[in-house]
Amino acid sequence: MNILLISIIAINAIISYKGFNDQSFFRKYEFHIGSIRAGEQLRMLTSGFLHVDMAHLGFNMLTLYFFAPIILSEFGDLWFLYIYFGSLISGSLLTYYFHKDEYHYRAVGASGAVTGIIYSSILLFPDMELLLFFAIPIPGYIFGIGYLLYSIYGMKARRDNIGHTAHFGGAIGGYLITLAKKPHMIYDNTQMVVLLAIPIIILFYLHKTNKL
């Protein structure tokens, strides 16, 4: 396994474990709108290495373990870091943008970064086969579009504790950074680039028209 990937998984595990056992540490570095607005912008980065529990940590790291090799193989270590951290930050920025007036809003998790890696992988290999509910094989681009549309629904419904906004922001980060690395995809695979952009356009249209 790539040493960089091992390092990121290890850092997530160490910081998350510290947070599991130290509530003051967890509160100090979690994503919290009120604290960020008071000047603690570092939380937009540090919150991406904290998790609620072992299941949350395990799911994110297992997903990263499966998808990261695609980006590492295609782009190498440096651009993997660009996508990982760029997606983490874009997830936090979108969350801040949508929830900036909710001073008590809190969130943690590497989901934004991991979703960025997933969406980048799908953009590169849209026909890759993924298993929906671990059983139903579907093309990657169908999964990607469906997942973001579900995230829009989750953002609108607010019926669970999942950070749908961070997931969506992470996907945007992965999408844009991948196109920055391989701009020729816009011409070589225009249809897929446009298809994967549709949920992003829908999100900002709904926000612009106050329907979200």
N, C-alpha and C positions, 0 to 999 in steps of 0.2 A: 504494500500500500504506500502511496505517496506520503513522504514525511510531513509535507505541509498540511495535508488533510488530517493526518494523525494529530498534528499539533493543534489545529483548530478544534477538533473534537475533544481533545484533552483539556484545552483552555475552557471550553464550554462546560465540561464536566466538573472541573475544579472550581470555577466561579459559581456554578449552579449549586454544587454541594455546599460551598461556603454559605450561600444564601439560604439553603434548606435549614441550616443549623444556626443562623445568625440573623434574626429578624431586623436588627438595626442596619446591618450590612445590606440586606435585601431592600429595605426602604430607602437607603441612601442612594442606591444606583438604579432603581427601577425607573421606568418611563412614568412620569407624573407631570401632568400639564401644569399644575400650579407651580411646582418647583422649576420646571423649564422656563416658564414665563418670568420667574424670579431671577433667572440668569444661569441656571444649572443645565446648560445645553449638553454637557458631557453625558447626561443620562440618555440622550438619543442614541448614543453608541453603546454605553455600558449595559443598558437594558437588554440588548441583543445577546448577552451572554448569561443572563439569568433565566431560570425556568421555575414554574410553579411546583413541579414535583418530578419524580423519576420518570413517570410515564410521558410527561410533556417533553422532558429532555431526551428520553430514549427515542421517541417518535421522530423528533427533529433530526437527531444525529444519525439515525438509521436511514432516513430519507436522504440526508446529505451524503452518506456513505455510498448509496446507490447511484446518485446523479452526479456527484462531483467528478468522478473519473471521466465522464463525457467531456466536461469543460477543460479539465486538466490535459486530456489527450489532444483536444482540438486547439486550445489556446496557450497551454503552458501555465506555470505557477503564477507569474505576475498578473496576467489577465484574469486568472481565477480569483486572485485577491481583489482585483478591481471590481469584478462582478459581485463577489461575496459582500465586501464592505460597502460598495456602492448601492447594492440592493438593501442592505441593512439600514443604511442612512435614508434611502428613498422611502422605505417603509415607515420609518420614524417621521420623516417630513410630511408624508401624506396623512399619517395619523394626527400629527400636530395641526395640519391644515384643516382637517375635518372636525377636530375635537377641541380646538384652541379655546373655546369659551366654556368648556366643561372642566373647571379647575380641579375636580376630584378624579378625573379620568386617569387610570393606571393601566400599565401593560408591561409584559416581559416576554422574552422568547426570541429564538433565532429564526422564527418562521419567515420574517421578511427576507432575510438573507437566503434561506433555503428555497423559498418560492422563487426568488430571482434566479437561482441556479437551475431550478426546474424549468422555468419559462425560457431561459437562455438555451437549455438543452433541446426543448421542443422547437424553438425557432431554428436551430441548427439542423435538427433531424425531425421534421414534423410528422413523418410517417412511422416513427418508432412506435412499437406496440407497448401500451401500458395496460395494466389490469385495473379496471374499475371495480371497487369493492373487493379487490384481490382475486377476482374470478372472471370478470367480463373483459375480454381483450378489445381495446379501441385504439385508433390512431392517436398519437400524441397531441396533434393540433386540436382534435375534438375534445380531448381531456382538458387542454389548456384553456380553450375558449369557455367550455362548460364550467370549469373551476372558477374562472373570474366572474362569469355571470352569476354563479352561486354566491360568490363573495359580495357582489352588489346586492343580492337579495338579503344576505346576512347583515350587511351594513344598514340596509333599510329597515329590516324587521327587528333587529336587536333583541333576538330571542335567546341568545346564548352568550357565553363568555369568551368566544373566539375572537381574536383580533383580526377580523376580516380586512380592515383598512390597511393594516401593516402588510398582510399577505398581498393585497392588490398593489400597494406601493412598491413592494419588493419585486413583483412581476414586472412593473413598469421599468424599474431600474435594470433588471436583467435584460429586458427587451432592448432598451436604448443603448446600453453599454455594448451589447452584442452587435448591434447595427453600427456602432461607432468603430468597432474592431473590424467588421466585415461589411462596409457600406455597399459593396457590390451586390449584396443579397437583395437590395431594394430593386435592382434592375433584373437580376438573375432569377429571383423567385418572388416577384411583385405580388402575386396573388396571395401567397402564404403570409407575407409581411403585412398586407392589408387585412387579411382575415384575423390574424392575431392581434391587430390593433383595434378591431371593432369593439371589444368589451371596454377598452380604455376610453374610446370616444363616447360610448354610451354612458360610462360613469360620469365624465365631465359634463356631458349634456344634461343628465339628470340633476347634477349639482347646480349647474347654471340656471336651470329652470325651476329650482327649488322643489324637485320631486324626489329627493333622496333624504 
